[in-house]
Amino acid sequence: MVVNAELNVEGMSCDHCTAAVKNSVTALDGVEKVSVDLSAKKVTVRYDDSKARLVDIKQALMEKGYAVMEI
């Protein structure tokens, strides 16, 4: 089933951060779309939960150095 997850992501501050977030999350199998709102420190991920897990999405962001909390 395709679901959307909204995450608070601390540490994003520029276009490089946006690209890093999008690249790391879209590399995961099952992720369809990643939207980043720098000013709100929010990342929205649309993914197929039969292929990708939320814990893996969070881990990909944390590996890039960001603090992640589910909204």
ABEGO torsion letter per residue (X at the ends): XBBBBBBBBBGBABAAAAAAAAAAAAABBGBABBBBBAAAGBBBBBBBAAABBAAAAAAAAAAAGBBBBBX
